[in-house]
Amino acid sequence: MSALSKIVKHKESRQLKKYYQMIDKINKREEIYARLTDEQLKMKTDQFKEMLENGQSIFDIAVDAFATVREVSKRVLGLRHYDVQLLGGLVLLEGKVAEMATGEGKTLVASLPSYLIALEGKGVHIITVNDYLAKRDKEMIGQIHEFLGLKVGLNVPGISNEEKQQAYNCDITYGVGTEFGFDYLRDNMVRSKDQKVQRPYHYAIVDEIDSVLIDEAKTPLIIASKDRPSARLYNVCAKLVKALREDEHYVVDRELKTANFTDEGLDKCEKVFGVKNLFELEHSSLFHALIQALRAKVLFEKDVDYIVEDNEIKLVDMNTGRIMEGRTLSDGLHQAIEAKEGVKNTEENKTQASITVQNYYRMYPKLAGMTGTAKTEETEFNTVYNMDVVQIPTNKPKIRKDLPDMVFWTKEQKYKQLVKEVKMRHASGQPILIGTTSILQSENVAEYLEKEGLKFQLLNAKSVQQEANLIALAGQKNQITIATNMAGRGTDIMLGEGVEELGGLHVIGTERNESRRIDDQLIGRSGRQGDPGSSQFIISLEDELFIRYAPDELERYKPKLKANKDGLITSPNVYKLVETAQKISEGVHSQFREYNLKLEDVINEQRDVMYTLRDKVLDAENPLTFFVTQFEDLYDELIEEFCHEDLLPEEWKLDELQKHLNNLLLPELSFEGQDFETVEEVKAFVHNIVEQHRNLLMEYEDNEEYQQTLKMTGLYIMDTLWQKHLEKMMLLKEGSGIRSYQQEDPIRLFKTEGLTIFEAMYNDLKYEIAIRMKRLVEQMEEKKNKPEN
């Protein structure tokens, strides 16, 4: 405990003290557990389950469960959990974020709480950022759990429904976060209960939690159907926006990555297409195509956001620098980029179901996670997910040297210094890892090194196949590796022979990222487990961070800054500028996520209503009775719509009411000869016919064919109307963005107008299902009365 007792003096020692007391108890049991036979260890699982059934909590048995897992890990994998790994496991057990440096063995940490919580029999999901890590971790850590008698499953894209059901029914399920989310959406599109794959959520551990819950939270999970777009429309829109000028025809908010037309721009578009008002409902598809063409032009950059390969647009994951195979942008944005690049238009994705990352993960009653970098986002973890961040000390003291930034006036000066630095360190054989923020930048750096005759390995979205191999080699002598964002790579850089004496791995950052976390992920590749190493950022004031996020601050600082003959800024206040630009960027992204989440929360409430109703229909043994009782207020709502209380009886639209009611009712209804003075009298008259209608419907209560057809029809109507509703909400969101420029509160508008749209959709739903209930009876009566040949 001597190493740990030193750490206890750490400023967070009060928070960590209770954990250390538990670690002390686990360590004291180590010898006892080491003496147990394999069979005795295996029996522990049943003993723990029995203790839980008898009223003990997971915290009551945590010490013994952790001691068991540690002992099994030693025997099965030859890996003994360090004390700091036990500490990480205890933090995860409480549903918190464990911030652990790169190379501290987070994969092994997850084995502890996942075993303990799996004993409750409700399932544990361990979520990784890619398939490779999910398979690797399942195969490795899964051995511990399987030794102890637990079932371990793997959930990855492309497996069958039955395989998914088996994976989810395991005690512990490894998989990729997006796939868990897509399964949730797919489960809410099934036609029968037995097609569902998931069971109720219980506990999830998210690896690289900041990457998954913060960085990926900008993009919702979407399941889409294919629709053949009008290629001509997208091509015309692409040509039109190409001719538009910034500030005159459109405005761009580069911080928030949004673009909208000005009044002059709207006028020009209306003239070209010969329409009076693009905001009218009949022109919503045209307006949407124009907005997407504008976004494609100004917000999406080739070799940064996407690449063109084999005459196809392939998206790049900005968080990991990887190609997102098979993923396309939805609602016409992908087609707009295709039109911009002059490649063939593919089928358009029409949103059928969607959920934000935040709302998906908030469905877990207990959520925990691990990452090397979370403290900077602690506020967001707390407010959005109700999670605290606990910093875990490193197993061995960190001896990496993090050198101060070198800041130059221009990119050209920056790259010259980069080459100089690489040549100098490479001459001694020291391995170098150069981190870049995009494919474009990684290729720029490669060109500079090529000119100097330096050999290197380039790791970006275009060379992802060799990824694990290239990273594994990055710590060898004489190695130069250029890589895009290093989040969630999942492979440690091990130092080669003789590299320690050369100073370990040297990391060079060529731009400060939009978030300090991403910089820290890059730096953290060096100096793992007490290895020597060093890091330095060589940047310029022409970098994206300053141009996009801090142009005003840049202008204010420039006169105060002094530089040497090579363009290296020597004024110490330049560091303040770098810090300010990064804080502005982080604030902008945080606000953007918060704003989007508020909009998405509106849709989330509506989704809950629809999915709950859908589940009730799926579960209904008697769909007919369910629909009759669920929608019994439909007739009164129709009466109130056409016989408004503010109107005189002679102003009521009884003809229209009669027409609508006869669409729904089996007995013929006629208001001819009726003289109503109050709305209540109309209701009393109609209720009488409705009662007859119900009696006729209920004659089909025992008809299996009718009930099954009604259930399928009801689900089809719900899914179709929900899909159309999501489209309307997406168009409303676009409109809200434009109106925010007109000083209106977009969130308030979205809430009120979104509710109106949802209520209208729900009324349509009731009406459509009521019509089908009637028509189904008529069709079956026709079939019954048809004379047999």
C-alpha positions in Angstrom: 0.0 0.0 0.0 3.0 2.3 0.2 2.6 3.6 -3.4 -1.1 4.2 -2.8 -0.6 5.9 0.6 1.4 8.6 -1.2 -1.4 9.1 -3.7 -3.9 9.5 -0.9 -2.3 12.9 -0.3 -3.5 13.9 -3.7 -5.9 16.8 -3.6 -8.9 14.5 -4.4 -7.9 12.2 -1.5 -11.2 12.7 0.3 -13.2 11.5 -2.6 -10.8 8.6 -3.1 -10.4 7.6 0.6 -13.4 5.3 0.7 -12.2 3.5 -2.4 -8.7 2.9 -0.9 -10.2 1.4 2.2 -12.0 -1.1 0.0 -8.9 -1.8 -2.1 -7.1 -2.5 1.2 -9.7 -5.2 2.0 -9.4 -6.7 -1.5 -5.6 -6.9 -1.2 -6.0 -8.6 2.2 -8.1 -11.3 0.6 -5.6 -11.9 -2.2 -3.7 -14.7 -0.5 -6.9 -16.4 0.6 -8.3 -16.4 -2.9 -5.0 -17.6 -4.3 -5.3 -20.8 -2.3 -8.7 -21.7 -3.7 -9.0 -24.3 -6.4 -10.5 -23.5 -9.9 -13.7 -25.3 -8.8 -14.0 -23.3 -5.6 -13.5 -20.0 -7.6 -16.2 -21.1 -10.1 -18.6 -21.8 -7.2 -18.3 -18.2 -6.1 -20.7 -17.0 -8.8 -23.6 -19.1 -7.4 -22.7 -18.0 -3.8 -22.8 -14.4 -4.8 -26.1 -14.8 -6.6 -27.6 -16.4 -3.5 -26.4 -13.5 -1.4 -28.1 -11.0 -3.7 -31.3 -13.1 -3.7 -31.2 -13.0 0.2 -31.3 -9.2 0.2 -27.6 -8.2 0.1 -26.6 -5.4 -2.4 -23.8 -5.5 -5.0 -21.9 -3.1 -2.7 -22.1 -5.6 0.2 -20.3 -8.3 -1.9 -18.1 -5.9 -4.0 -14.8 -6.7 -2.1 -15.2 -10.5 -2.5 -16.4 -10.2 -6.1 -13.4 -8.0 -7.1 -11.0 -10.3 -5.3 -12.5 -13.3 -7.3 -12.2 -11.5 -10.6 -8.6 -10.5 -9.9 -7.6 -14.1 -9.0 -9.3 -15.5 -12.1 -7.7 -12.9 -14.3 -4.2 -14.0 -13.0 -5.0 -17.7 -13.8 -6.8 -17.2 -17.1 -5.0 -14.2 -18.7 -1.8 -14.0 -16.6 -2.8 -10.4 -15.8 -3.1 -9.1 -12.2 -5.2 -6.0 -11.7 -3.1 -3.1 -10.3 -4.6 -1.3 -7.3 -5.4 1.7 -9.6 -7.4 -0.7 -11.8 -9.4 -1.9 -8.8 -9.9 1.8 -8.0 -11.3 2.4 -11.6 -13.6 -0.6 -11.2 -15.1 0.8 -7.9 -15.7 4.1 -9.6 -17.5 2.4 -12.5 -19.6 0.4 -10.0 -21.0 3.7 -8.7 -22.1 4.9 -12.2 -19.3 7.4 -12.6 -16.7 8.3 -15.2 -13.2 6.9 -14.5 -10.5 9.1 -16.1 -7.6 6.9 -16.6 -4.5 7.7 -18.7 -3.7 5.9 -21.9 -2.0 2.5 -21.3 -3.4 2.0 -17.8 -5.4 -1.1 -18.9 -9.0 0.2 -19.1 -10.1 -3.0 -20.8 -9.2 -5.1 -17.8 -10.8 -2.5 -15.4 -14.3 -3.2 -17.0 -14.0 -6.9 -16.1 -14.6 -6.0 -12.4 -18.0 -4.1 -12.3 -19.4 -5.9 -15.3 -19.0 -9.3 -13.5 -20.5 -8.0 -10.3 -23.5 -6.3 -11.9 -24.1 -9.2 -14.2 -24.8 -11.3 -11.1 -28.1 -9.4 -10.9 -29.3 -11.2 -14.0 -30.5 -8.1 -15.9 -27.7 -7.8 -18.4 -24.6 -5.6 -18.8 -23.6 -3.8 -22.0 -19.9 -3.0 -22.6 -19.8 -0.4 -25.3 -16.7 0.2 -27.4 -16.1 2.6 -30.4 -15.5 0.0 -33.1 -16.1 -3.7 -34.0 -12.4 -4.6 -33.7 -12.2 -3.5 -30.1 -15.6 -5.1 -29.2 -14.4 -8.5 -30.6 -10.9 -8.2 -29.1 -12.3 -7.3 -25.6 -15.0 -10.0 -25.7 -12.5 -12.6 -26.7 -10.0 -11.5 -24.1 -11.9 -10.3 -21.0 -14.8 -12.7 -21.8 -12.5 -15.6 -20.8 -12.6 -14.4 -17.1 -16.4 -14.2 -17.1 -16.9 -17.5 -18.9 -14.5 -19.2 -16.4 -16.9 -17.9 -13.7 -19.9 -19.4 -15.4 -21.3 -16.2 -17.1 -22.5 -16.0 -20.7 -20.7 -13.4 -22.8 -22.2 -12.2 -26.1 -21.0 -10.0 -29.0 -23.3 -7.5 -30.8 -21.9 -6.2 -34.1 -23.5 -5.1 -37.4 -24.5 -7.7 -39.9 -25.5 -10.6 -37.6 -28.9 -12.3 -37.7 -31.9 -11.5 -35.5 -31.5 -14.8 -33.6 -27.8 -14.1 -33.0 -28.6 -10.7 -31.7 -31.3 -12.1 -29.4 -28.7 -14.6 -28.1 -26.1 -11.8 -27.6 -28.6 -9.6 -25.6 -29.7 -12.5 -23.5 -26.2 -13.1 -22.3 -25.1 -11.8 -18.9 -22.6 -9.5 -20.5 -22.8 -8.1 -24.1 -19.9 -6.4 -25.8 -20.6 -4.3 -28.9 -20.4 -1.0 -30.7 -22.5 1.9 -29.3 -24.2 2.8 -32.5 -25.3 -0.8 -33.1 -27.0 -0.8 -29.6 -28.8 2.4 -30.6 -29.9 1.1 -34.0 -31.2 -2.1 -32.4 -33.3 0.0 -30.1 -34.8 1.8 -33.1 -35.3 -1.4 -35.1 -37.0 -3.0 -32.1 -39.5 -0.2 -32.3 -40.3 -1.0 -36.0 -41.0 -4.7 -35.6 -44.3 -6.3 -36.6 -44.3 -8.9 -33.7 -42.9 -9.1 -30.2 -40.8 -12.1 -30.9 -38.8 -10.1 -33.5 -37.4 -7.7 -30.7 -33.8 -8.4 -29.8 -33.2 -6.2 -26.7 -34.4 -6.6 -23.2 -34.9 -3.7 -20.7 -31.8 -1.7 -20.1 -29.9 -2.2 -16.8 -26.2 -1.1 -16.8 -23.7 0.0 -19.4 -20.0 0.7 -19.4 -18.9 3.0 -22.2 -15.2 2.8 -23.2 -13.8 6.2 -24.6 -17.0 7.7 -23.0 -16.1 11.3 -24.0 -15.8 10.3 -27.6 -19.1 8.4 -27.6 -21.2 10.7 -25.3 -19.7 14.1 -26.2 -18.1 14.1 -29.6 -20.5 11.7 -31.3 -23.5 13.5 -29.7 -23.6 16.0 -32.5 -24.9 13.3 -34.9 -28.2 11.5 -34.2 -28.6 7.8 -34.9 -30.9 7.4 -37.9 -32.6 4.5 -39.6 -33.6 5.4 -43.1 -35.6 4.0 -46.0 -34.4 4.5 -49.6 -36.0 7.0 -51.9 -35.0 7.8 -55.4 -34.2 11.5 -55.4 -34.6 14.0 -58.2 -30.9 14.1 -59.3 -31.8 17.0 -61.6 -33.2 19.1 -58.7 -30.0 18.6 -56.7 -27.8 19.4 -59.7 -29.7 22.6 -60.4 -29.6 23.6 -56.7 -25.8 22.9 -56.6 -25.3 25.2 -59.7 -27.4 27.9 -58.2 -25.7 28.0 -54.8 -22.3 27.9 -56.5 -23.1 31.3 -57.9 -24.2 32.8 -54.6 -21.9 35.1 -52.6 -21.3 35.0 -48.8 -22.8 37.8 -46.7 -24.8 39.0 -49.7 -26.9 35.9 -50.4 -26.2 33.7 -47.4 -24.6 33.9 -44.0 -22.4 31.2 -42.4 -21.8 30.6 -38.7 -18.5 28.8 -38.9 -18.4 28.3 -35.1 -21.8 26.4 -35.1 -21.3 25.0 -38.6 -24.7 26.4 -39.8 -25.6 28.3 -43.0 -28.7 30.2 -44.0 -30.0 32.3 -46.8 -30.3 36.1 -46.4 -33.4 37.9 -47.8 -31.5 38.7 -51.0 -30.5 35.0 -51.3 -34.1 33.9 -50.9 -35.2 36.5 -53.5 -32.7 35.2 -56.0 -33.7 31.5 -55.4 -37.4 32.4 -55.8 -36.6 34.2 -59.1 -34.6 31.3 -60.5 -37.4 28.8 -59.7 -40.2 31.1 -60.5 -42.0 30.8 -57.1 -43.5 33.6 -54.9 -42.6 32.3 -51.4 -40.2 29.4 -50.7 -41.7 29.2 -47.1 -45.1 28.0 -48.4 -45.8 24.4 -47.6 -46.0 23.3 -51.3 -42.4 24.5 -51.8 -41.0 22.8 -48.7 -39.1 20.1 -50.7 -37.5 22.7 -53.0 -36.5 24.9 -50.0 -35.1 21.8 -48.3 -33.0 20.9 -51.4 -31.7 24.5 -51.6 -30.7 24.5 -47.9 -28.9 21.2 -48.3 -27.1 22.4 -51.4 -25.9 25.5 -49.4 -24.7 23.3 -46.6 -22.9 21.0 -49.0 -21.1 24.0 -50.5 -20.0 25.9 -47.4 -19.9 23.4 -44.5 -18.5 20.2 -46.0 -14.9 20.2 -47.2 -13.4 17.5 -49.4 -10.6 15.5 -47.7 -11.7 16.9 -44.3 -15.4 15.9 -43.9 -15.5 13.3 -46.8 -13.4 11.8 -49.5 -14.2 10.9 -53.1 -13.2 7.3 -53.8 -14.4 5.1 -56.7 -16.8 7.8 -57.8 -18.5 7.7 -54.4 -18.7 10.1 -51.5 -17.3 8.5 -48.3 -17.8 10.2 -45.0 -14.9 10.7 -42.5 -15.5 10.4 -38.8 -14.1 13.6 -37.5 -13.6 12.1 -34.0 -11.5 9.2 -35.1 -10.3 10.1 -38.6 -11.8 6.9 -39.9 -14.0 6.3 -43.0 -17.5 5.5 -41.9 -18.1 2.6 -44.2 -21.7 2.3 -45.4 -22.8 5.5 -43.6 -24.5 8.2 -45.6 -25.9 11.6 -44.6 -29.7 11.6 -44.6 -32.5 13.9 -45.8 -30.8 14.8 -49.1 -27.5 16.2 -47.7 -25.5 13.3 -49.1 -27.1 13.9 -52.6 -26.3 17.6 -52.3 -22.6 16.7 -51.7 -22.7 14.3 -54.7 -24.1 17.0 -56.9 -21.4 19.4 -55.7 -18.7 16.9 -56.5 -20.3 15.9 -59.8 -20.6 12.2 -58.9 -23.7 10.0 -59.6 -26.6 10.6 -57.2 -27.4 7.6 -54.9 -30.7 6.9 -53.3 -31.8 9.3 -50.7 -32.2 8.3 -47.1 -35.6 9.2 -45.7 -35.6 9.1 -41.9 -37.8 6.3 -40.5 -36.6 6.4 -37.0 -34.0 8.4 -35.1 -32.7 9.1 -31.6 -29.9 11.3 -30.3 -26.9 9.7 -28.6 -27.8 11.6 -25.4 -31.4 10.4 -25.3 -30.3 6.8 -26.1 -27.8 6.5 -23.2 -30.1 8.3 -20.8 -32.4 5.3 -21.0 -29.9 3.2 -19.0 -30.8 3.3 -15.3 -27.1 3.1 -14.5 -24.3 4.3 -16.8 -20.6 4.4 -16.3 -17.6 5.0 -18.5 -13.8 5.2 -18.9 -11.6 7.5 -20.9 -8.2 9.2 -20.7 -9.8 12.6 -21.0 -13.0 13.6 -19.3 -12.3 16.3 -16.6 -12.6 19.2 -19.1 -16.2 18.0 -19.9 -17.3 17.2 -16.3 -20.0 19.9 -16.3 -21.7 18.4 -19.4 -21.4 14.8 -18.1 -23.1 16.0 -14.9 -25.9 18.0 -16.4 -26.8 15.8 -19.4 -26.0 12.3 -17.9 -25.9 12.9 -14.1 -22.4 11.5 -13.9 -19.4 12.6 -11.9 -15.8 12.3 -13.2 -13.2 10.8 -10.9 -9.5 11.1 -11.9 -7.6 7.9 -11.3 -3.9 8.2 -10.5 -1.4 6.4 -12.8 0.1 3.1 -11.8 3.6 4.4 -12.3 4.6 8.1 -12.0 4.3 10.0 -15.4 7.7 11.1 -16.6 6.7 12.4 -20.0 8.0 15.9 -20.8 5.3 18.1 -22.3 7.1 21.1 -23.9 5.5 24.5 -24.4 3.8 25.2 -27.8 5.8 26.8 -30.6 3.5 29.3 -32.3 4.3 30.8 -35.7 2.7 33.6 -37.8 2.1 31.4 -40.8 1.5 27.8 -41.7 4.6 27.8 -44.0 6.8 28.8 -41.1 5.1 26.1 -38.9 5.8 23.3 -41.4 9.4 24.4 -41.8 10.0 24.1 -38.1 8.1 20.8 -38.1 10.5 19.4 -40.7 13.5 20.7 -38.8 12.3 19.1 -35.5 11.6 15.8 -37.2 15.0 15.7 -38.9 16.8 16.5 -35.7 15.0 13.8 -33.6 15.0 11.3 -36.4 18.8 11.6 -36.8 19.1 10.0 -33.3 16.6 7.3 -34.2 13.9 8.5 -31.8 10.4 7.5 -32.9 8.1 10.4 -33.8 4.3 10.5 -33.9 2.8 13.5 -35.8 -0.8 14.2 -35.0 -2.9 16.1 -37.6 -6.6 17.2 -37.5 -7.7 16.1 -41.0 -6.8 13.9 -44.0 -5.9 17.1 -45.9 -3.5 18.2 -43.3 -1.9 14.7 -42.9 -1.2 14.7 -46.6 0.3 18.2 -46.5 2.7 17.1 -43.7 3.5 14.0 -45.8 4.5 16.3 -48.8 6.8 18.4 -46.6 8.6 15.2 -45.3 8.8 13.7 -48.7 10.6 16.8 -50.1 13.3 16.2 -47.4 13.6 12.5 -48.3 12.2 11.4 -44.9 10.4 8.0 -44.8 7.2 7.8 -42.8 4.0 5.8 -42.3 0.7 7.7 -43.1 -2.3 6.7 -41.0 -5.6 8.3 -42.0 -9.0 7.2 -43.3 -7.5 6.2 -46.6 -5.1 3.6 -44.9 -7.3 2.3 -42.1 -6.7 -1.3 -43.0 -3.1 -1.2 -41.6 -4.2 0.8 -38.6 -3.3 -1.6 -35.7 -0.1 -2.6 -37.4 1.1 1.0 -38.0 0.3 2.0 -34.4 2.1 -1.0 -33.0 5.2 0.0 -35.1 5.0 3.7 -34.1 7.3 3.2 -31.0 10.1 1.5 -32.9 13.5 3.1 -33.6 13.7 5.4 -36.6 9.9 5.3 -37.1 8.0 8.4 -38.2 4.2 8.1 -38.1 1.7 10.7 -39.3 -1.8 10.1 -38.0 -5.2 11.8 -37.9 -7.2 12.0 -34.6 -6.1 9.3 -32.1 -9.3 8.9 -30.1 -10.3 5.3 -29.5 -7.5 3.6 -31.4 -7.4 0.9 -28.8 -3.8 -0.1 -29.5 -1.0 0.9 -27.2 2.2 2.2 -28.7 5.0 0.0 -27.2 8.5 1.3 -27.2 11.0 -0.7 -29.2 14.4 -1.8 -28.1 16.8 1.0 -27.2 14.1 3.7 -27.5 14.0 4.5 -23.8 17.6 5.7 -24.0 16.6 8.0 -26.9 13.9 9.7 -24.8 10.9 7.5 -25.7 8.2 8.4 -28.2 8.1 12.1 -29.2 4.6 13.4 -30.2 4.2 16.5 -32.3 0.8 18.1 -32.7 0.5 20.2 -35.9 -2.7 22.1 -34.8 -4.4 22.6 -31.5 -7.7 20.7 -31.8 -11.2 22.2 -31.1 -11.1 20.6 -27.7 -8.2 20.2 -25.2 -9.4 16.6 -24.7 -8.5 15.6 -28.2 -5.0 17.2 -27.7 -4.6 15.2 -24.5 -5.6 12.0 -26.3 -2.7 12.6 -28.8 -0.2 13.5 -26.1 -1.3 10.5 -24.0 0.0 8.1 -26.7 3.5 8.8 -25.3 4.7 8.1 -21.7 2.3 5.2 -21.0 3.0 3.1 -17.8 5.9 5.3 -16.7 7.7 5.2 -20.1 9.9 8.1 -21.0 8.5 10.4 -23.8 7.9 14.0 -24.8 5.3 16.1 -26.6 5.0 19.5 -28.3 2.6 21.4 -30.4 4.0 23.3 -33.4 1.1 25.5 -34.6 0.4 28.8 -36.5 -2.0 31.7 -36.2 -3.3 30.7 -39.6 -4.7 27.5 -38.2 -8.4 26.7 -38.3 -8.8 27.1 -34.5 -8.0 30.8 -34.7 -9.6 31.6 -38.0 -12.9 29.9 -37.2 -13.3 30.5 -33.4 -11.2 33.5 -32.4 -10.8 35.9 -35.4 -11.6 39.0 -33.2 -9.2 37.9 -30.4 -6.6 37.2 -33.1 -6.8 40.8 -34.4 -6.7 42.2 -30.9 -3.6 40.2 -29.9 -1.6 40.6 -33.2 -0.2 44.1 -32.5 1.1 42.9 -29.1 3.0 39.9 -30.4 6.7 39.8 -31.3 8.5 37.1 -33.3 12.0 36.1 -34.2 13.4 35.9 -37.8 11.8 32.4 -38.4 8.4 33.7 -37.5 8.4 32.0 -34.0 6.3 34.2 -31.7 8.3 35.0 -28.6 5.7 37.0 -26.6 4.4 34.8 -23.7 0.9 36.2 -24.0 0.5 34.1 -27.2 -0.3 31.1 -24.9 -3.2 33.1 -23.5 -4.5 33.5 -27.1 -4.3 29.7 -27.7 -6.1 29.0 -24.5 -8.8 31.6 -25.2 -9.4 30.2 -28.8 -9.8 26.7 -27.4 -12.1 27.7 -24.6 -14.3 29.6 -27.2 -14.4 26.5 -29.4 -15.3 24.2 -26.5 -18.0 26.6 -25.4 -19.5 26.9 -28.9 -19.6 23.1 -29.3 -21.1 22.7 -25.8 -23.8 25.3 -26.6 -24.5 23.6 -29.9 -25.0 20.3 -28.3 -27.2 21.9 -25.6 -29.3 23.7 -28.2 -29.7 20.5 -30.3 -30.6 18.5 -27.2 -33.4 20.9 -26.2 -34.8 20.6 -29.7 -34.4 16.8 -29.7 -36.0 16.6 -26.2 -39.2 17.8 -27.9 -39.1 15.0 -30.4 -38.0 12.6 -27.7 -41.2 13.2 -25.7 -43.2 12.5 -28.9 -41.2 9.4 -29.6 -42.0 8.1 -26.1 -45.7 8.6 -26.7 -45.6 6.8 -30.1 -43.3 3.9 -29.0 -45.4 3.3 -25.9 -48.6 3.2 -28.0 -46.8 0.9 -30.5 -45.7 -1.5 -27.7 -49.3 -1.6 -26.4 -50.5 -2.6 -29.9 -47.8 -5.2 -30.2 -48.7 -6.6 -26.7 -52.5 -6.4 -27.3 -54.2 -9.8 -27.5 -57.3 -8.0 -28.5 -56.3 -5.1 -30.8 -59.9 -4.4 -31.7 -60.9 -3.6 -28.1 -57.7 -1.7 -27.6 -58.3 0.6 -30.5 -62.0 1.1 -29.7 -61.2 2.2 -26.1 -58.0 4.1 -27.0 -59.7 6.3 -29.6 -63.2 6.6 -28.2 -62.8 10.4 -28.0 -62.4 10.7 -31.8 -66.1 11.2 -32.5 -66.5 14.0 -29.9 -63.4 15.7 -31.3 -64.9 15.7 -34.8 -68.2 17.1 -33.5 -66.3 20.0 -31.7 -64.3 20.7 -34.9 -67.4 21.2 -37.2 -69.9 22.4 -34.5 -67.8 25.0 -32.8 -69.3 26.4 -29.6 -68.5 30.0 -30.8 -70.7 29.6 -33.8 -74.5 29.7 -34.1 -76.2 26.2 -34.8 -77.1 27.4 -38.4 -73.4 28.1 -39.0 -72.3 24.6 -38.1 -70.8 22.4 -40.9 -73.1 19.5 -40.4 -72.8 18.2 -44.0 -69.0 17.9 -43.6 -69.4 16.3 -40.2 -71.8 13.8 -41.6 -69.4 12.9 -44.4 -66.5 12.4 -42.0 -68.5 10.3 -39.6 -69.8 8.1 -42.4 -66.2 7.4 -43.3 -65.8 5.8 -39.9 -69.2 4.3 -38.9 -70.7 1.1 -40.1 -74.4 2.2 -39.7 -75.4 5.1 -42.1 -75.7 8.4 -40.2 -77.9 11.3 -41.5 -78.6 14.7 -39.9 -81.5 15.3 -42.3 -84.6 16.5 -40.4 -82.6 17.0 -37.2 -82.8 20.3 -35.4 -79.9 20.8 -32.9 -79.7 23.7 -30.5 -76.6 22.7 -28.6 -73.4 20.7 -29.2 -74.4 18.3 -26.5 -77.6 17.4 -28.5 -75.4 16.6 -31.6 -73.1 14.5 -29.4 -76.1 12.6 -27.9 -77.4 11.9 -31.4 -74.1 10.7 -32.7 -73.3 8.6 -29.6 -76.3 6.5 -30.3 -75.0 5.6 -33.8 -71.5 5.1 -32.4 -72.9 2.6 -29.9 -74.5 0.6 -32.8 -71.2 0.8 -34.7 -69.2 -0.6 -31.7 -71.6 -3.5 -31.3 -71.1 -4.4 -35.0 -67.4 -4.1 -34.6 -67.3 -6.3 -31.5 -69.0 -9.1 -33.4 -65.5 -9.6 -34.9 -63.8 -9.8 -31.5 -63.3 -13.6 -31.8 -62.3 -13.4 -35.5 -58.5 -14.2 -35.5 -58.1 -13.0 -39.1 -59.7 -9.7 -38.4 -57.7 -9.1 -35.2 -54.4 -10.0 -36.8 -55.0 -7.9 -39.9 -56.1 -4.9 -37.7 -52.9 -5.2 -35.7 -50.7 -5.2 -38.8 -52.7 -2.4 -40.4 -52.5 -0.3 -37.2 -48.8 -0.7 -36.9 -48.3 0.2 -40.6 -50.4 3.4 -40.2 -48.4 4.4 -37.1 -45.0 3.8 -38.7 -46.0 5.6 -41.9 -47.4 8.7 -40.1 -44.5 8.8 -37.7 -42.0 8.8 -40.6 -43.9 11.7 -42.2 -44.0 13.5 -38.9 -40.2 13.2 -38.5 -39.8 14.8 -41.9 -42.1 17.7 -40.9 -40.2 18.1 -37.6 -36.9 18.2 -39.5 -38.2 20.9 -41.9 -39.6 22.8 -38.8 -36.1 22.6 -37.3 -34.6 24.1 -40.4 -37.1 26.9 -40.3 -36.4 27.5 -36.6 -32.7 28.0 -37.5 -33.5 30.8 -40.0 -36.0 32.5 -37.6 -33.3 32.6 -34.9 -31.5 35.1 -37.1 -34.7 37.1 -37.0 -34.4 37.4 -33.2 -37.2 34.9 -32.3 -36.6 32.2 -29.7 -36.2 29.1 -31.9 -36.6 26.6 -29.0 -39.9 28.1 -27.9 -41.2 28.2 -31.5 -40.1 24.6 -32.1 -41.9 23.4 -28.9 -45.2 25.1 -29.6 -45.3 24.4 -33.3 -43.9 20.9 -32.8 -46.8 20.2 -30.4 -49.3 21.4 -32.9 -47.8 19.2 -35.7 -47.8 16.2 -33.3 -51.4 16.6 -32.2 -52.5 16.9 -35.9 -50.5 13.7 -36.7 -52.1 11.9 -33.7 -55.6 12.9 -34.8 -54.8 11.6 -38.3 -53.6 8.4 -36.7 -56.9 7.9 -34.9 -58.9 8.8 -37.9 -57.0 6.5 -40.3 -57.2 3.5 -37.9 -61.0 4.1 -37.4 -61.5 4.1 -41.2 -59.5 0.8 -41.5 -61.6 -0.8 -38.7 -64.7 -0.1 -40.6 -63.3 -1.1 -44.0 -62.0 -4.4 -42.7 -65.5 -5.4 -41.5 -67.0 -4.4 -44.9 -64.4 -6.4 -46.8 -65.0 -9.5 -44.6 -68.7 -9.2 -44.9 -68.3 -8.9 -48.7 -66.1 -12.1 -48.7 -68.7 -13.9 -46.5 -71.6 -12.9 -48.8 -69.8 -13.7 -52.0 -71.6 -16.6 -53.7 -69.2 -19.6 -54.2 -68.7 -20.7 -57.8 
